Amino acid sequence: MFMDEITDLFCKLVAIPSPSGKELAVGTFIQGILKENGIQSNFDNSGKMNNSNSGNLIVRLNGVIPSTVLFTAHMDTVETGEKGISPRVEDGVVKSDGTTILGADDKGSVAPLIGALIELSKQTDRPSIVAAFTTREESGKMGASFLDLADKIDFAFVLDGSGPIGGFIHQTLGEVPFDLAVVGKAAHAAGAPEKGINAMIAAAEIISALPIGRTEDGKVLNVGTIKGGIGNNVVPDLVEMEGQVRAFSQVEIDAIFTEMERTIKAVCEKTGCGYRLTKNTKDAVPPSSLEQDHALIRIAERSADAVHAPFSLGRGYFCTEANFLGAKYPTISVKRGSRNSHSLDESIPIEALNVMKNLIISLVRNAVDR
């Protein structure tokens, strides 16, 4: 079946295994395509910091308009690489052969970005463009968190998100993992249970009292693991839990931890237990939030209109590269038109791949005509 250039490029990209931490093969392929079209690129050194065999691949197109726009799209996918992806085109839709994911997350953005860069490189009346093909978005420390750009970035677009093209995400949850240890006193469960302090009872009461789950305004508190005790004849003296707090602002995250510690302290004082609550800030992801009246929202809306895609704006109940870029630049995430990410039913319409390329070009144009 005949395929247009972007669809053909997409199929070649997904056929190259690139699980998180092993992006070099696909990065080298992208670099080769760009070089064939006169576009230079280079890998940064971030792979040494996030245990990837590749750095982020950085592209710069210098423009004559005094403005700089950043695009990111991640090269890694959730597949293991043990079984190759075989894309199929059926009725205008690209799917896998049904035994693997497709990898449209995020190569459904990578292919259109390459196509847009090639087209934009031939235009002279444009701003400067920086594009980063990034690593380890799906697991580990995101390559985007190590982007160290000397460029003065005016606007950043993260090309990553399932859903119809024309959809944009202006807020994404920040995340702080935590460890909680509840400390009691061991004793023989039959011989002298009254001499012990049961940490498991206290832990159960803490979990019951905490507002675990998602609130109406999107905040999340979760306890994901719990372990404790050394035998069925010993009063348990230690219970350890792991969890996470998520919210759309650091103020909200801090408030959740404050209330959480108040609850833990009250239970421990009542039961005689001690506790250790540790925030794992080194593994935290900062929240990202763009005000709805920001100029970048208007740029997104005009760009969607230009490619005849219905504009929509929403929140993302997850973490993306926008979480790291949003602390430095005005940033918005751009949905790519794929469906059912991370599943064997993942797919993307051919039309979406081409409209996405045109949307990227439109975003560049509208970023300076504001």
C-alpha positions as CSV (number, residue, x, y, z in Angstrom):
1,M,0.0,0.0,0.0
2,F,1.3,3.5,-0.8
3,M,2.3,5.5,2.2
4,D,3.1,9.2,2.3
5,E,6.6,10.3,3.6
6,I,5.5,11.0,7.2
7,T,3.7,7.7,7.6
8,D,6.6,5.8,6.0
9,L,9.0,7.6,8.4
10,F,6.8,6.7,11.3
11,C,6.7,3.0,10.4
12,K,10.5,3.0,10.1
13,L,10.9,4.6,13.5
14,V,8.6,2.2,15.4
15,A,10.4,-0.7,13.8
16,I,13.6,0.3,15.6
17,P,13.5,-0.9,19.3
18,S,14.0,2.0,21.7
19,P,13.0,1.0,25.2
20,S,13.8,3.5,27.9
21,G,17.6,3.7,28.4
22,K,18.3,2.2,24.9
23,E,17.5,5.1,22.6
24,L,20.8,5.4,20.7
25,A,19.8,3.3,17.7
26,V,16.7,5.4,16.9
27,G,18.6,8.6,17.8
28,T,21.2,7.7,15.3
29,F,18.6,7.0,12.7
30,I,16.9,10.4,13.3
31,Q,20.3,12.1,13.1
32,G,20.9,10.5,9.7
33,I,17.6,11.6,8.3
34,L,18.2,15.1,9.4
35,K,21.7,15.1,8.0
36,E,20.4,13.9,4.6
37,N,18.3,17.1,4.6
38,G,21.1,19.4,5.6
39,I,20.2,19.7,9.2
40,Q,22.9,19.3,11.8
41,S,22.3,17.8,15.3
42,N,24.2,16.6,18.3
43,F,23.8,14.4,21.3
44,D,24.2,16.0,24.7
45,N,25.8,14.2,27.7
46,S,22.6,13.5,29.6
47,G,22.8,9.8,29.1
48,K,25.6,9.7,31.7
49,M,23.2,11.2,34.3
50,N,20.1,9.1,33.6
51,N,21.7,5.8,32.6
52,S,20.7,5.9,29.0
53,N,23.0,4.7,26.2
54,S,22.1,8.0,24.4
55,G,21.9,11.6,25.2
56,N,19.1,13.9,24.1
57,L,19.5,14.7,20.4
58,I,19.4,18.5,19.9
59,V,18.6,20.3,16.7
60,R,19.0,24.1,16.2
61,L,17.6,26.0,13.2
62,N,18.7,29.6,13.4
63,G,16.1,32.1,12.2
64,V,15.9,35.8,11.4
65,I,13.0,36.7,13.6
66,P,14.2,37.4,17.2
67,S,12.3,34.7,19.0
68,T,13.1,31.0,19.8
69,V,10.7,28.1,20.0
70,L,11.4,24.8,21.7
71,F,9.9,21.4,20.8
72,T,10.5,18.1,22.6
73,A,9.4,14.6,21.6
74,H,10.7,11.5,23.4
75,M,12.5,8.7,21.6
76,D,11.8,5.9,24.1
77,T,8.7,3.6,24.2
78,V,7.4,1.2,26.8
79,E,8.3,-1.9,24.8
80,T,11.2,-4.1,26.0
81,G,12.8,-4.4,22.6
82,E,12.8,-8.2,22.9
83,K,10.1,-8.5,20.2
84,G,10.2,-6.2,17.2
85,I,7.3,-3.9,16.3
86,S,5.7,-4.7,13.0
87,P,3.5,-1.8,11.9
88,R,0.5,-2.4,9.7
89,V,-1.6,0.2,7.7
90,E,-5.3,-0.7,7.5
91,D,-8.0,1.6,6.4
92,G,-5.9,4.7,6.9
93,V,-4.8,3.7,10.4
94,V,-1.4,2.5,11.6
95,K,-1.5,-0.4,14.1
96,S,1.0,-3.1,15.3
97,D,0.5,-6.7,14.3
98,G,-1.4,-7.1,17.6
99,T,1.4,-8.8,19.5
100,T,3.1,-5.6,20.6
101,I,2.4,-2.0,21.3
102,L,2.7,0.3,18.3
103,G,5.0,3.0,19.8
104,A,3.0,6.0,18.7
105,D,3.8,7.2,22.2
106,D,5.9,9.1,21.3
107,K,7.1,8.3,17.7
108,G,3.7,9.6,16.6
109,S,5.2,13.0,17.5
110,V,8.8,12.3,16.5
111,A,8.0,11.6,12.9
112,P,5.9,14.8,12.4
113,L,8.5,16.8,14.2
114,I,11.2,15.5,11.8
115,G,9.0,16.4,8.8
116,A,8.2,19.8,10.2
117,L,11.9,20.6,10.8
118,I,12.8,19.6,7.2
119,E,10.1,21.9,5.8
120,L,10.9,24.7,8.2
121,S,14.6,24.5,7.4
122,K,13.8,25.6,3.8
123,Q,12.0,28.7,5.0
124,T,14.0,31.9,5.8
125,D,11.3,34.1,7.4
126,R,11.0,32.3,10.7
127,P,12.1,32.4,14.3
128,S,14.9,30.2,15.7
129,I,13.8,26.7,16.5
130,V,15.3,24.2,19.0
131,A,14.1,20.6,18.9
132,A,15.1,18.0,21.5
133,F,14.5,14.3,20.8
134,T,14.7,13.1,24.4
135,T,15.3,9.9,26.4
136,R,13.8,8.0,29.3
137,E,10.4,9.7,29.4
138,E,8.7,6.4,30.1
139,S,10.9,5.3,33.0
140,G,13.8,6.6,35.1
141,K,14.9,10.2,35.1
142,M,13.6,12.0,32.0
143,G,16.2,13.3,29.6
144,A,14.2,16.5,29.4
145,S,15.1,17.2,33.0
146,F,18.7,17.5,32.0
147,L,18.2,19.9,29.1
148,D,20.8,22.6,29.6
149,L,20.1,25.1,26.8
150,A,21.9,28.4,26.5
151,D,19.2,29.6,24.1
152,K,16.6,32.1,25.4
153,I,13.4,30.1,24.9
154,D,10.2,32.1,24.4
155,F,7.8,29.2,24.2
156,A,8.1,25.4,24.7
157,F,5.9,22.7,23.2
158,V,6.0,19.2,24.5
159,L,4.7,16.9,21.8
160,D,3.3,14.1,23.9
161,G,-0.3,13.2,24.7
162,S,-2.9,10.8,23.5
163,G,-6.2,12.2,22.2
164,P,-7.4,14.2,19.2
165,I,-5.1,16.7,17.6
166,G,-6.1,20.2,18.6
167,G,-6.0,19.2,22.3
168,F,-3.5,20.9,24.6
169,I,-2.6,20.3,28.2
170,H,-1.7,23.3,30.3
171,Q,-1.4,21.7,33.7
172,T,0.3,18.4,34.8
173,L,0.5,17.0,38.2
174,G,3.7,17.2,40.2
175,E,4.8,14.2,42.3
176,V,6.7,13.7,45.5
177,P,7.3,10.1,46.6
178,F,7.5,9.3,50.3
179,D,8.5,6.6,52.8
180,L,6.7,6.1,56.1
181,A,8.0,3.9,58.9
182,V,5.8,3.2,61.9
183,V,7.9,2.1,64.8
184,G,6.4,0.0,67.7
185,K,7.9,-2.4,70.2
186,A,8.4,-6.2,69.6
187,A,7.2,-8.8,72.1
188,H,6.3,-12.4,72.1
189,A,2.7,-12.6,70.8
190,A,1.7,-15.3,73.2
191,G,4.0,-15.0,76.2
192,A,3.9,-11.2,76.7
193,P,1.9,-9.4,74.0
194,E,1.1,-6.6,76.6
195,K,4.7,-5.7,76.6
196,G,4.7,-4.9,72.9
197,I,3.4,-2.0,70.8
198,N,1.8,-3.2,67.6
199,A,3.1,-1.1,64.7
200,M,0.7,-2.8,62.4
201,I,-2.4,-1.7,64.2
202,A,-1.1,1.9,64.1
203,A,-0.3,1.6,60.4
204,A,-3.8,0.3,59.7
205,E,-5.3,3.1,61.5
206,I,-3.2,5.6,59.7
207,I,-4.1,4.2,56.3
208,S,-7.8,4.3,57.3
209,A,-7.6,7.9,58.4
210,L,-5.6,9.2,55.4
211,P,-7.6,10.6,52.4
212,I,-6.2,8.1,50.0
213,G,-7.3,8.5,46.4
214,R,-8.0,11.5,44.1
215,T,-10.0,14.6,45.2
216,E,-12.4,16.4,43.1
217,D,-9.8,19.1,42.2
218,G,-7.3,16.4,41.1
219,K,-5.0,16.1,44.2
220,V,-3.8,12.5,44.9
221,L,-2.5,10.7,47.9
222,N,-1.5,7.1,47.5
223,V,0.0,4.4,49.6
224,G,1.4,1.8,47.2
225,T,3.4,-0.7,49.2
226,I,3.3,-1.9,52.8
227,K,5.5,-4.4,54.6
228,G,6.1,-5.4,58.2
229,G,6.5,-8.0,60.8
230,I,8.9,-10.9,61.2
231,G,6.8,-13.8,62.3
232,N,3.3,-14.8,63.3
233,N,4.3,-15.1,66.9
234,V,5.9,-11.7,67.3
235,V,4.1,-8.4,67.9
236,P,5.3,-6.4,64.9
237,D,7.6,-3.5,65.8
238,L,8.1,-2.0,62.3
239,V,5.8,-1.3,59.4
240,E,7.2,0.4,56.3
241,M,5.1,2.0,53.6
242,E,5.8,3.7,50.3
243,G,3.5,6.2,48.6
244,Q,3.3,9.4,46.6
245,V,1.6,12.8,46.7
246,R,0.5,14.5,43.5
247,A,-1.0,18.0,42.9
248,F,-1.0,20.8,40.4
249,S,1.0,23.2,42.6
250,Q,3.8,22.9,45.2
251,V,1.6,24.7,47.7
252,E,-1.0,22.0,47.4
253,I,1.6,19.2,47.7
254,D,3.0,20.8,50.9
255,A,-0.5,21.2,52.3
256,I,-1.2,17.5,51.7
257,F,2.1,16.5,53.5
258,T,1.2,18.8,56.4
259,E,-2.2,17.3,56.9
260,M,-0.8,13.8,56.4
261,E,1.8,14.3,59.1
262,R,-0.8,15.7,61.5
263,T,-2.8,12.5,61.1
264,I,0.2,10.2,61.5
265,K,1.4,12.0,64.6
266,A,-2.1,11.8,66.2
267,V,-2.3,8.1,65.6
268,C,1.2,7.4,66.9
269,E,0.7,9.5,70.0
270,K,-2.5,7.5,70.8
271,T,-0.9,4.1,70.2
272,G,2.6,4.8,71.6
273,C,4.4,4.3,68.3
274,G,7.0,6.4,66.7
275,Y,7.3,7.3,63.0
276,R,9.6,8.5,60.3
277,L,8.2,10.3,57.3
278,T,10.7,10.9,54.5
279,K,10.0,12.9,51.4
280,N,12.1,11.6,48.5
281,T,12.7,14.9,46.9
282,K,15.5,13.6,44.7
283,D,12.9,11.6,42.8
284,A,10.3,14.3,42.8
285,V,8.7,15.8,39.7
286,P,7.7,19.5,39.9
287,P,4.2,20.5,39.0
288,S,3.6,22.4,35.8
289,S,0.9,25.0,35.3
290,L,0.2,27.6,32.7
291,E,-2.4,30.3,33.3
292,Q,-5.4,30.0,30.9
293,D,-4.9,33.7,29.9
294,H,-1.3,33.2,28.9
295,A,-0.3,34.2,25.4
296,L,0.8,30.6,24.7
297,I,-2.8,29.4,25.0
298,R,-3.9,31.9,22.3
299,I,-1.0,30.6,20.1
300,A,-2.2,27.1,20.6
301,E,-5.8,28.0,19.7
302,R,-4.9,29.9,16.6
303,S,-2.6,27.1,15.4
304,A,-5.3,24.5,15.9
305,D,-7.8,26.6,13.9
306,A,-5.2,27.0,11.1
307,V,-5.1,23.2,10.6
308,H,-8.9,22.8,11.1
309,A,-8.5,20.9,14.4
310,P,-11.0,21.5,17.2
311,F,-9.2,23.3,20.0
312,S,-9.5,22.0,23.5
313,L,-7.6,22.7,26.7
314,G,-7.3,20.5,29.7
315,R,-5.3,19.1,32.6
316,G,-3.1,16.0,32.6
317,Y,-3.4,13.7,35.5
318,F,0.2,12.4,35.0
319,C,3.7,13.7,34.6
320,T,5.3,14.7,31.3
321,E,8.4,16.5,30.1
322,A,6.4,19.7,30.6
323,N,6.8,19.2,34.4
324,F,10.5,19.9,34.0
325,L,10.4,22.5,31.2
326,G,7.6,24.5,32.8
327,A,9.8,25.7,35.6
328,K,12.1,27.3,33.0
329,Y,9.8,28.4,30.1
330,P,6.1,29.0,29.2
331,T,5.2,25.4,28.3
332,I,2.2,23.5,26.9
333,S,1.8,19.9,25.9
334,V,0.4,19.0,22.5
335,K,-1.8,15.9,21.9
336,R,-0.7,13.9,18.9
337,G,-3.9,12.0,17.8
338,S,-2.9,8.5,18.9
339,R,-5.2,6.1,20.8
340,N,-4.8,3.5,23.5
341,S,-1.2,4.2,24.4
342,H,0.9,1.4,26.0
343,S,-1.6,-1.3,24.8
344,L,-1.7,-3.9,22.1
345,D,-4.6,-1.9,20.6
346,E,-2.5,1.3,20.2
347,S,-3.1,3.1,16.9
348,I,-2.7,6.4,15.1
349,P,-4.5,7.6,11.9
350,I,-2.3,8.5,8.9
351,E,-4.2,11.8,8.8
352,A,-3.2,12.6,12.4
353,L,0.5,12.2,11.5
354,N,0.3,14.7,8.7
355,V,-2.0,17.1,10.6
356,M,0.5,17.0,13.5
357,K,3.3,18.0,11.2
358,N,1.2,21.0,9.9
359,L,0.3,21.9,13.5
360,I,4.0,22.1,14.5
361,I,4.6,24.4,11.6
362,S,1.6,26.5,12.5
363,L,2.8,26.8,16.1
364,V,6.1,28.2,14.9
365,R,4.3,30.8,12.7
366,N,1.9,31.8,15.4
367,A,4.5,32.0,18.1
368,V,5.9,35.1,16.4
369,D,2.6,36.5,15.0
370,R,1.0,37.2,18.4
